[in-house]
Amino acid sequence: MDQLTARPRPTPSVFSEGFWAAARQHRLVVQRCDGCGLLRHYPQPMCPECHDDSWTWTPLSGRGTIYTFTVTHQAFHPAWADRVPFAVVTIELEEGVRMVTDLPPDDVDHVAIGAPVECWFEDHELADGTTFTFPRFRLAATA
Ligand SMILES: [Zn+2]
């Protein structure tokens, strides 16, 4: 995979490094405000409710439902060229936190608001031998 077709990877910041470190361990976490207990995502320096600047990384179940979605037919980056069409979704996790992600291409024909989803982890080996892990979501099997 050359640099042009490699999926861009986020650069962890002082605020998000705990999220990415947990992902490497295949754990989904968000910030829980130490002041008022609010769960929040994306990682940010201060609680939007009480303005406390301390937090604790808190594990989530990884289960949720689709809050809203759109289907992308145009690849906006070469790394996604062989994946269109795919669904870009806002997930509402059981704990009430929302995250934006994409679903695997095979899920595009079955995506629907309210459909159950589950988290999985996609490991990428980098050129320097290290790995980077993305928390991803897919439609959950319904019994
Ligand atoms: Zn707070």
Backbone and ligand atoms as CSV (ligand in chain L), in Angstrom:
chain,resi,resn,atom,element,x,y,z
A,1,MET,N,N,0.852,-1.177,0.000
A,1,MET,CA,C,0.000,0.000,0.000
A,1,MET,C,C,0.895,1.237,0.000
A,2,ASP,N,N,0.732,2.099,-0.997
A,2,ASP,CA,C,1.579,3.281,-1.013
A,2,ASP,C,C,0.946,4.403,-0.194
A,3,GLN,N,N,1.681,5.484,-0.074
A,3,GLN,CA,C,1.234,6.571,0.787
A,3,GLN,C,C,-0.074,7.185,0.309
A,4,LEU,N,N,-0.291,7.193,-1.023
A,4,LEU,CA,C,-1.492,7.821,-1.558
A,4,LEU,C,C,-2.743,7.018,-1.232
A,5,THR,N,N,-2.630,5.701,-1.234
A,5,THR,CA,C,-3.815,4.886,-0.992
A,5,THR,C,C,-3.928,4.416,0.456
A,6,ALA,N,N,-2.936,4.735,1.292
A,6,ALA,CA,C,-3.020,4.355,2.697
A,6,ALA,C,C,-4.091,5.192,3.388
A,7,ARG,N,N,-4.847,4.546,4.240
A,7,ARG,CA,C,-5.869,5.264,4.982
A,7,ARG,C,C,-5.200,6.279,5.906
A,8,PRO,N,N,-5.639,7.532,5.869
A,8,PRO,CA,C,-5.036,8.517,6.778
A,8,PRO,C,C,-5.245,8.077,8.225
A,9,ARG,N,N,-4.252,8.388,9.043
A,9,ARG,CA,C,-4.385,8.000,10.438
A,9,ARG,C,C,-4.330,9.255,11.296
A,10,PRO,N,N,-5.152,9.275,12.339
A,10,PRO,CA,C,-5.159,10.449,13.206
A,10,PRO,C,C,-3.828,10.598,13.940
A,11,THR,N,N,-3.499,11.803,14.297
A,11,THR,CA,C,-2.350,12.078,15.140
A,11,THR,C,C,-2.868,12.304,16.560
A,12,PRO,N,N,-2.609,11.337,17.467
A,12,PRO,CA,C,-3.114,11.513,18.837
A,12,PRO,C,C,-2.581,12.795,19.469
A,13,SER,N,N,-3.441,13.482,20.171
A,13,SER,CA,C,-3.055,14.684,20.899
A,13,SER,C,C,-3.012,14.362,22.390
A,14,VAL,N,N,-2.611,15.319,23.191
A,14,VAL,CA,C,-2.594,15.122,24.631
A,14,VAL,C,C,-3.998,14.797,25.141
A,15,PHE,N,N,-5.021,15.232,24.435
A,15,PHE,CA,C,-6.390,14.981,24.871
A,15,PHE,C,C,-6.929,13.643,24.370
A,16,SER,N,N,-6.410,13.150,23.239
A,16,SER,CA,C,-6.978,11.926,22.658
A,16,SER,C,C,-6.085,10.703,22.812
A,17,GLU,N,N,-4.862,10.869,23.313
A,17,GLU,CA,C,-3.944,9.729,23.334
A,17,GLU,C,C,-4.488,8.555,24.159
A,18,GLY,N,N,-5.261,8.814,25.196
A,18,GLY,CA,C,-5.849,7.732,25.993
A,18,GLY,C,C,-6.861,6.927,25.190
A,19,PHE,N,N,-7.613,7.608,24.328
A,19,PHE,CA,C,-8.581,6.930,23.455
A,19,PHE,C,C,-7.861,5.966,22.517
A,20,TRP,N,N,-6.761,6.449,21.886
A,20,TRP,CA,C,-6.026,5.618,20.930
A,20,TRP,C,C,-5.245,4.514,21.628
A,21,ALA,N,N,-4.713,4.784,22.824
A,21,ALA,CA,C,-3.993,3.747,23.579
A,21,ALA,C,C,-4.950,2.618,23.960
A,22,ALA,N,N,-6.152,2.952,24.373
A,22,ALA,CA,C,-7.147,1.921,24.702
A,22,ALA,C,C,-7.525,1.132,23.451
A,23,ALA,N,N,-7.665,1.817,22.319
A,23,ALA,CA,C,-8.007,1.130,21.070
A,23,ALA,C,C,-6.946,0.079,20.734
A,24,ARG,N,N,-5.676,0.415,20.965
A,24,ARG,CA,C,-4.606,-0.566,20.700
A,24,ARG,C,C,-4.812,-1.830,21.535
A,25,GLN,N,N,-5.451,-1.680,22.679
A,25,GLN,CA,C,-5.757,-2.836,23.551
A,25,GLN,C,C,-7.155,-3.390,23.257
A,26,HIS,N,N,-7.759,-2.909,22.171
A,26,HIS,CA,C,-9.102,-3.326,21.757
A,26,HIS,C,C,-10.145,-3.030,22.835
A,27,ARG,N,N,-10.027,-1.832,23.390
A,27,ARG,CA,C,-11.010,-1.333,24.351
A,27,ARG,C,C,-11.521,0.006,23.847
A,28,LEU,N,N,-12.845,0.212,23.923
A,28,LEU,CA,C,-13.461,1.478,23.533
A,28,LEU,C,C,-13.686,2.294,24.797
A,29,VAL,N,N,-13.100,3.479,24.857
A,29,VAL,CA,C,-13.232,4.338,26.032
A,29,VAL,C,C,-13.625,5.744,25.608
A,30,VAL,N,N,-14.222,6.476,26.542
A,30,VAL,CA,C,-14.476,7.902,26.371
A,30,VAL,C,C,-14.098,8.602,27.674
A,31,GLN,N,N,-14.047,9.914,27.611
A,31,GLN,CA,C,-13.755,10.693,28.797
A,31,GLN,C,C,-15.010,10.767,29.688
A,32,ARG,N,N,-14.811,10.535,30.993
A,32,ARG,CA,C,-15.864,10.796,31.979
A,32,ARG,C,C,-15.371,11.964,32.827
A,33,CYS,N,N,-16.154,13.029,32.868
A,33,CYS,CA,C,-15.782,14.218,33.628
A,33,CYS,C,C,-15.645,13.866,35.107
A,34,ASP,N,N,-14.506,14.247,35.713
A,34,ASP,CA,C,-14.314,14.001,37.146
A,34,ASP,C,C,-15.172,14.946,37.992
A,35,GLY,N,N,-15.661,16.021,37.381
A,35,GLY,CA,C,-16.470,16.977,38.138
A,35,GLY,C,C,-17.933,16.585,38.227
A,36,CYS,N,N,-18.537,16.224,37.099
A,36,CYS,CA,C,-19.986,15.966,37.079
A,36,CYS,C,C,-20.353,14.587,36.532
A,37,GLY,N,N,-19.376,13.832,36.038
A,37,GLY,CA,C,-19.653,12.474,35.569
A,37,GLY,C,C,-20.121,12.378,34.136
A,38,LEU,N,N,-20.228,13.486,33.424
A,38,LEU,CA,C,-20.679,13.460,32.029
A,38,LEU,C,C,-19.716,12.655,31.162
A,39,LEU,N,N,-20.256,11.753,30.362
A,39,LEU,CA,C,-19.456,11.056,29.353
A,39,LEU,C,C,-19.418,11.919,28.110
A,40,ARG,N,N,-18.251,11.995,27.473
A,40,ARG,CA,C,-18.170,12.837,26.279
A,40,ARG,C,C,-17.239,12.232,25.237
A,41,HIS,N,N,-17.551,12.522,23.993
A,41,HIS,CA,C,-16.735,12.154,22.857
A,41,HIS,C,C,-17.065,13.176,21.773
A,42,TYR,N,N,-16.129,13.713,21.117
A,42,TYR,CA,C,-14.723,13.458,20.940
A,42,TYR,C,C,-13.923,13.920,22.166
A,43,PRO,N,N,-12.676,13.425,22.291
A,43,PRO,CA,C,-11.849,13.865,23.413
A,43,PRO,C,C,-11.605,15.376,23.367
A,44,GLN,N,N,-11.779,16.018,24.514
A,44,GLN,CA,C,-11.637,17.466,24.585
A,44,GLN,C,C,-11.094,17.872,25.951
A,45,PRO,N,N,-10.506,19.075,26.027
A,45,PRO,CA,C,-9.769,19.460,27.240
A,45,PRO,C,C,-10.645,19.789,28.438
A,46,MET,N,N,-11.940,20.047,28.229
A,46,MET,CA,C,-12.768,20.570,29.315
A,46,MET,C,C,-14.195,20.070,29.142
A,47,CYS,N,N,-14.864,19.846,30.256
A,47,CYS,CA,C,-16.257,19.405,30.224
A,47,CYS,C,C,-17.152,20.527,29.682
A,48,PRO,N,N,-18.000,20.221,28.694
A,48,PRO,CA,C,-18.879,21.261,28.160
A,48,PRO,C,C,-19.997,21.645,29.130
A,49,GLU,N,N,-20.245,20.831,30.159
A,49,GLU,CA,C,-21.305,21.120,31.121
A,49,GLU,C,C,-20.810,21.918,32.324
A,50,CYS,N,N,-19.728,21.431,32.978
A,50,CYS,CA,C,-19.299,22.066,34.241
A,50,CYS,C,C,-17.915,22.711,34.139
A,51,HIS,N,N,-17.253,22.581,32.991
A,51,HIS,CA,C,-15.964,23.205,32.709
A,51,HIS,C,C,-14.815,22.641,33.531
A,52,ASP,N,N,-15.016,21.484,34.176
A,52,ASP,CA,C,-13.920,20.815,34.879
A,52,ASP,C,C,-12.911,20.330,33.832
A,53,ASP,N,N,-11.625,20.454,34.140
A,53,ASP,CA,C,-10.617,20.052,33.154
A,53,ASP,C,C,-9.938,18.729,33.499
A,54,SER,N,N,-10.560,17.928,34.355
A,54,SER,CA,C,-10.003,16.602,34.638
A,54,SER,C,C,-11.018,15.543,34.217
A,55,TRP,N,N,-10.489,14.388,33.812
A,55,TRP,CA,C,-11.354,13.314,33.344
A,55,TRP,C,C,-10.697,11.969,33.614
A,56,THR,N,N,-11.505,10.925,33.504
A,56,THR,CA,C,-11.051,9.546,33.638
A,56,THR,C,C,-11.523,8.784,32.411
A,57,TRP,N,N,-10.613,8.036,31.776
A,57,TRP,CA,C,-11.005,7.217,30.632
A,57,TRP,C,C,-11.901,6.096,31.130
A,58,THR,N,N,-13.054,5.942,30.502
A,58,THR,CA,C,-14.092,5.031,30.982
A,58,THR,C,C,-14.508,4.082,29.862
A,59,PRO,N,N,-14.483,2.768,30.130
A,59,PRO,CA,C,-14.842,1.827,29.067
A,59,PRO,C,C,-16.332,1.851,28.741
A,60,LEU,N,N,-16.634,1.626,27.478
A,60,LEU,CA,C,-18.016,1.521,27.003
A,60,LEU,C,C,-18.267,0.096,26.528
A,61,SER,N,N,-19.545,-0.233,26.382
A,61,SER,CA,C,-19.925,-1.588,25.960
A,61,SER,C,C,-19.555,-1.854,24.501
A,62,GLY,N,N,-19.512,-0.799,23.688
A,62,GLY,CA,C,-19.301,-0.986,22.253
A,62,GLY,C,C,-20.583,-1.315,21.512
A,63,ARG,N,N,-21.712,-1.334,22.221
A,63,ARG,CA,C,-23.006,-1.611,21.588
A,63,ARG,C,C,-23.826,-0.330,21.522
A,64,GLY,N,N,-24.551,-0.181,20.429
A,64,GLY,CA,C,-25.388,0.997,20.266
A,64,GLY,C,C,-26.314,0.815,19.084
A,65,THR,N,N,-26.881,1.935,18.653
A,65,THR,CA,C,-27.770,1.925,17.495
A,65,THR,C,C,-27.413,3.079,16.576
A,66,ILE,N,N,-27.875,2.973,15.347
A,66,ILE,CA,C,-27.626,4.041,14.379
A,66,ILE,C,C,-28.596,5.189,14.657
A,67,TYR,N,N,-28.039,6.358,14.939
A,67,TYR,CA,C,-28.826,7.562,15.205
A,67,TYR,C,C,-29.218,8.224,13.892
A,68,THR,N,N,-28.279,8.303,12.960
A,68,THR,CA,C,-28.545,8.821,11.617
A,68,THR,C,C,-27.445,8.339,10.691
A,69,PHE,N,N,-27.640,8.477,9.394
A,69,PHE,CA,C,-26.621,8.000,8.449
A,69,PHE,C,C,-26.791,8.698,7.097
A,70,THR,N,N,-25.764,8.558,6.281
A,70,THR,CA,C,-25.826,8.922,4.874
A,70,THR,C,C,-25.015,7.878,4.116
A,71,VAL,N,N,-25.328,7.685,2.863
A,71,VAL,CA,C,-24.572,6.736,2.041
A,71,VAL,C,C,-23.682,7.531,1.096
A,72,THR,N,N,-22.398,7.227,1.147
A,72,THR,CA,C,-21.406,7.908,0.325
A,72,THR,C,C,-21.137,7.078,-0.928
A,73,HIS,N,N,-21.332,7.712,-2.088
A,73,HIS,CA,C,-21.094,7.027,-3.362
A,73,HIS,C,C,-19.810,7.512,-4.025
A,74,GLN,N,N,-19.284,8.637,-3.545
A,74,GLN,CA,C,-18.085,9.244,-4.120
A,74,GLN,C,C,-16.935,9.097,-3.140
A,75,ALA,N,N,-15.834,8.509,-3.564
A,75,ALA,CA,C,-14.664,8.411,-2.690
A,75,ALA,C,C,-13.984,9.772,-2.631
A,76,PHE,N,N,-13.872,10.304,-1.442
A,76,PHE,CA,C,-13.239,11.605,-1.284
A,76,PHE,C,C,-11.759,11.481,-0.968
A,77,HIS,N,N,-11.257,10.246,-0.871
A,77,HIS,CA,C,-9.837,9.973,-0.654
A,77,HIS,C,C,-9.549,8.633,-1.341
A,78,PRO,N,N,-8.384,8.487,-1.982
A,78,PRO,CA,C,-8.094,7.235,-2.701
A,78,PRO,C,C,-8.179,5.985,-1.830
A,79,ALA,N,N,-7.955,6.112,-0.524
A,79,ALA,CA,C,-7.994,4.937,0.354
A,79,ALA,C,C,-9.388,4.312,0.409
A,80,TRP,N,N,-10.412,5.075,0.043
A,80,TRP,CA,C,-11.780,4.560,0.093
A,80,TRP,C,C,-12.320,4.209,-1.287
A,81,ALA,N,N,-11.498,4.304,-2.322
A,81,ALA,CA,C,-11.985,4.139,-3.696
A,81,ALA,C,C,-12.616,2.769,-3.928
A,82,ASP,N,N,-12.075,1.731,-3.299
A,82,ASP,CA,C,-12.624,0.388,-3.508
A,82,ASP,C,C,-13.692,0.027,-2.473
A,83,ARG,N,N,-14.145,1.007,-1.724
A,83,ARG,CA,C,-15.120,0.750,-0.656
A,83,ARG,C,C,-16.481,1.377,-0.931
A,84,VAL,N,N,-16.605,2.224,-1.958
A,84,VAL,CA,C,-17.882,2.884,-2.210
A,84,VAL,C,C,-18.835,1.918,-2.908
A,85,PRO,N,N,-20.145,2.038,-2.655
A,85,PRO,CA,C,-20.741,2.946,-1.667
A,85,PRO,C,C,-20.603,2.375,-0.255
A,86,PHE,N,N,-20.525,3.272,0.731
A,86,PHE,CA,C,-20.500,2.846,2.126
A,86,PHE,C,C,-21.300,3.854,2.942
A,87,ALA,N,N,-21.707,3.440,4.125
A,87,ALA,CA,C,-22.522,4.300,4.988
A,87,ALA,C,C,-21.637,5.014,6.001
A,88,VAL,N,N,-21.836,6.319,6.125
A,88,VAL,CA,C,-21.260,7.108,7.208
A,88,VAL,C,C,-22.380,7.287,8.225
A,89,VAL,N,N,-22.123,6.886,9.447
A,89,VAL,CA,C,-23.189,6.821,10.447
A,89,VAL,C,C,-22.806,7.574,11.715
A,90,THR,N,N,-23.819,8.096,12.376
A,90,THR,CA,C,-23.665,8.556,13.750
A,90,THR,C,C,-24.246,7.458,14.630
A,91,ILE,N,N,-23.411,6.931,15.505
A,91,ILE,CA,C,-23.788,5.853,16.421
A,91,ILE,C,C,-24.176,6.462,17.761
A,92,GLU,N,N,-25.291,6.017,18.319
A,92,GLU,CA,C,-25.589,6.363,19.710
A,92,GLU,C,C,-25.324,5.118,20.546
A,93,LEU,N,N,-24.279,5.200,21.373
A,93,LEU,CA,C,-23.903,4.049,22.194
A,93,LEU,C,C,-24.875,3.896,23.361
A,94,GLU,N,N,-24.900,2.694,23.945
A,94,GLU,CA,C,-25.814,2.412,25.067
A,94,GLU,C,C,-25.667,3.430,26.186
A,95,GLU,N,N,-24.443,3.935,26.365
A,95,GLU,CA,C,-24.165,4.866,27.458
A,95,GLU,C,C,-24.569,6.303,27.112
A,96,GLY,N,N,-25.096,6.531,25.892
A,96,GLY,CA,C,-25.594,7.855,25.522
A,96,GLY,C,C,-24.631,8.711,24.726
A,97,VAL,N,N,-23.406,8.238,24.522
A,97,VAL,CA,C,-22.398,8.984,23.772
A,97,VAL,C,C,-22.586,8.687,22.292
A,98,ARG,N,N,-22.380,9.697,21.462
A,98,ARG,CA,C,-22.476,9.507,20.014
A,98,ARG,C,C,-21.090,9.570,19.385
A,99,MET,N,N,-20.892,8.754,18.343
A,99,MET,CA,C,-19.645,8.746,17.580
A,99,MET,C,C,-19.981,8.670,16.100
A,100,VAL,N,N,-19.158,9.295,15.281
A,100,VAL,CA,C,-19.313,9.227,13.824
A,100,VAL,C,C,-18.286,8.241,13.287
A,101,THR,N,N,-18.726,7.362,12.392
A,101,THR,CA,C,-17.838,6.347,11.831
A,101,THR,C,C,-18.400,5.905,10.484
A,102,ASP,N,N,-17.708,4.996,9.842
A,102,ASP,CA,C,-18.253,4.389,8.637
A,102,ASP,C,C,-18.504,2.920,8.918
A,103,LEU,N,N,-19.402,2.318,8.147
A,103,LEU,CA,C,-19.685,0.891,8.277
A,103,LEU,C,C,-18.973,0.147,7.150
A,104,PRO,N,N,-18.709,-1.143,7.342
A,104,PRO,CA,C,-18.124,-1.924,6.245
A,104,PRO,C,C,-19.041,-1.883,5.020
A,105,PRO,N,N,-18.470,-1.926,3.816
A,105,PRO,CA,C,-19.293,-1.825,2.591
A,105,PRO,C,C,-20.431,-2.849,2.542
A,106,ASP,N,N,-20.223,-4.030,3.097
A,106,ASP,CA,C,-21.278,-5.054,3.055
A,106,ASP,C,C,-22.526,-4.656,3.833
A,107,ASP,N,N,-22.409,-3.678,4.735
A,107,ASP,CA,C,-23.553,-3.267,5.547
A,107,ASP,C,C,-24.424,-2.220,4.852
A,108,VAL,N,N,-23.987,-1.680,3.712
A,108,VAL,CA,C,-24.666,-0.516,3.141
A,108,VAL,C,C,-26.115,-0.820,2.749
A,109,ASP,N,N,-26.406,-2.024,2.326
A,109,ASP,CA,C,-27.776,-2.340,1.905
A,109,ASP,C,C,-28.717,-2.564,3.079
A,110,HIS,N,N,-28.183,-2.652,4.287
A,110,HIS,CA,C,-29.010,-2.967,5.450
A,110,HIS,C,C,-29.002,-1.859,6.492
A,111,VAL,N,N,-28.327,-0.751,6.207
A,111,VAL,CA,C,-28.234,0.327,7.183
A,111,VAL,C,C,-29.614,0.968,7.380
A,112,ALA,N,N,-29.954,1.279,8.626
A,112,ALA,CA,C,-31.244,1.906,8.947
A,112,ALA,C,C,-31.140,2.599,10.297
A,113,ILE,N,N,-31.859,3.679,10.443
A,113,ILE,CA,C,-31.905,4.353,11.737
A,113,ILE,C,C,-32.469,3.369,12.766
A,114,GLY,N,N,-31.811,3.276,13.902
A,114,GLY,CA,C,-32.223,2.370,14.970
A,114,GLY,C,C,-31.614,0.990,14.893
A,115,ALA,N,N,-30.945,0.666,13.790
A,115,ALA,CA,C,-30.337,-0.671,13.658
A,115,ALA,C,C,-29.225,-0.834,14.705
A,116,PRO,N,N,-29.130,-2.017,15.330
A,116,PRO,CA,C,-28.072,-2.239,16.327
A,116,PRO,C,C,-26.702,-2.386,15.667
A,117,VAL,N,N,-25.702,-1.842,16.347
A,117,VAL,CA,C,-24.320,-1.932,15.868
A,117,VAL,C,C,-23.437,-2.391,17.012
A,118,GLU,N,N,-22.251,-2.865,16.638
A,118,GLU,CA,C,-21.261,-3.278,17.633
A,118,GLU,C,C,-19.888,-2.804,17.175
A,119,CYS,N,N,-19.046,-2.562,18.161
A,119,CYS,CA,C,-17.685,-2.099,17.890
A,119,CYS,C,C,-16.783,-3.285,17.578
A,120,TRP,N,N,-15.838,-3.066,16.674
A,120,TRP,CA,C,-14.746,-4.010,16.449
A,120,TRP,C,C,-13.497,-3.167,16.217
A,121,PHE,N,N,-12.346,-3.816,16.184
A,121,PHE,CA,C,-11.093,-3.070,16.114
A,121,PHE,C,C,-10.293,-3.516,14.907
A,122,GLU,N,N,-9.845,-2.525,14.146
A,122,GLU,CA,C,-9.084,-2.790,12.924
A,122,GLU,C,C,-7.633,-2.364,13.157
A,123,ASP,N,N,-6.729,-3.351,13.166
A,123,ASP,CA,C,-5.303,-3.085,13.379
A,123,ASP,C,C,-4.604,-2.872,12.046
A,124,HIS,N,N,-3.796,-1.836,11.970
A,124,HIS,CA,C,-2.993,-1.557,10.774
A,124,HIS,C,C,-1.521,-1.587,11.160
A,125,GLU,N,N,-0.735,-2.358,10.418
A,125,GLU,CA,C,0.712,-2.336,10.642
A,125,GLU,C,C,1.305,-1.204,9.813
A,126,LEU,N,N,2.088,-0.391,10.452
A,126,LEU,CA,C,2.696,0.757,9.790
A,126,LEU,C,C,4.071,0.381,9.257
A,127,ALA,N,N,4.596,1.241,8.381
A,127,ALA,CA,C,5.879,0.962,7.735
A,127,ALA,C,C,7.002,0.764,8.746
A,128,ASP,N,N,6.904,1.403,9.896
A,128,ASP,CA,C,7.964,1.273,10.902
A,128,ASP,C,C,7.779,0.059,11.816
A,129,GLY,N,N,6.800,-0.797,11.499
A,129,GLY,CA,C,6.593,-2.012,12.273
A,129,GLY,C,C,5.637,-1.861,13.444
A,130,THR,N,N,5.269,-0.625,13.761
A,130,THR,CA,C,4.306,-0.427,14.837
A,130,THR,C,C,2.898,-0.607,14.275
A,131,THR,N,N,1.923,-0.627,15.154
A,131,THR,CA,C,0.537,-0.783,14.711
A,131,THR,C,C,-0.282,0.414,15.161
A,132,PHE,N,N,-1.343,0.648,14.408
A,132,PHE,CA,C,-2.304,1.678,14.785
A,132,PHE,C,C,-3.675,1.021,14.683
A,133,THR,N,N,-4.516,1.253,15.673
A,133,THR,CA,C,-5.796,0.570,15.740
A,133,THR,C,C,-6.940,1.568,15.684
A,134,PHE,N,N,-7.880,1.291,14.782
A,134,PHE,CA,C,-9.095,2.099,14.676
A,134,PHE,C,C,-10.255,1.342,15.313
A,135,PRO,N,N,-10.970,1.955,16.265
A,135,PRO,CA,C,-12.258,1.377,16.649
A,135,PRO,C,C,-13.217,1.571,15.469
A,136,ARG,N,N,-13.875,0.509,15.071
A,136,ARG,CA,C,-14.827,0.577,13.956
A,136,ARG,C,C,-16.165,0.025,14.435
A,137,PHE,N,N,-17.204,0.208,13.627
A,137,PHE,CA,C,-18.515,-0.336,13.955
A,137,PHE,C,C,-19.056,-1.099,12.759
A,138,ARG,N,N,-19.938,-2.041,13.036
A,138,ARG,CA,C,-20.621,-2.822,12.006
A,138,ARG,C,C,-22.018,-3.141,12.534
A,139,LEU,N,N,-22.920,-3.478,11.620
A,139,LEU,CA,C,-24.246,-3.896,12.036
A,139,LEU,C,C,-24.115,-5.152,12.890
A,140,ALA,N,N,-24.850,-5.183,13.971
A,140,ALA,CA,C,-24.807,-6.332,14.878
A,140,ALA,C,C,-25.773,-7.391,14.375
A,141,ALA,N,N,-25.395,-8.628,14.572
A,141,ALA,CA,C,-26.299,-9.731,14.234
A,141,ALA,C,C,-27.487,-9.678,15.181
A,142,THR,N,N,-28.681,-9.827,14.630
A,142,THR,CA,C,-29.869,-9.844,15.481
A,142,THR,C,C,-30.362,-11.272,15.592
A,143,ALA,N,N,-30.635,-11.664,16.814
A,143,ALA,CA,C,-31.058,-13.058,17.053
A,143,ALA,C,C,-32.551,-13.214,16.828
L,1,ZN,ZN,ZN,-18.463,18.021,34.016
